[in-house]
Amino acid sequence: MIASYADVVIFSTIFSSLFLAELTDKDALLVLALAARMKPRTVFFAGSTAFIITTLVIVTLGSLLVNVVPILWIRVAGGVIMIAYAGWELKGLAVKKLGEETISNEEERLAKRARIGAHAFLSIVLALATLDLAGDATELLLIVYVARFGNLLLIILAGSLSLIAATAVVTTLGSTLGRILTPRKMRSVSVAIFALIGTYVLATSLLL
């Protein structure tokens, strides 16, 4: 429960950063592609379910990790990895259209398998949960926030709501502007966001 000004600040920080990161993450690309070809309602509820599950898993694992590894190391490592990931994305964009083939293949596979009802729902939940847990920006941020703030319930609440909100936005975009917002354009934006977040995490870890 949010009961103080400090909690409001923490909630706002977690919500806004995860929301922005998720909008350009690899699983958002899959949500965008699926929403452009399937019922947006199914994609939204399946995506929301998947991200609630992964948030619970990641925060739980993160809370165990901070008891073994010094908090400063986790925060610094998170910042370094975020910046390195941005560099990897930038390098890939200069060579070829990163992710379009992978996301397209996954989209085609799910679109062919999907049917009206539970099958489509479960297929999307499984695909997104697997993609998210494979490692991405939001996962790193959640672990960093566990190390920094320690309030697991608040982190789970803010994290889940931010990912649900991002899913709603991406689903809406996918159903209306899917042909305009290509994976390449979204990945270009992700480079800047990952670099900024990584720099912020490193700066606050080393200077504060």
Order of alpha helices (4+ residues) and beta strands (2+ residues): alpha-alpha-alpha-alpha-alpha-alpha-alpha-alpha-alpha
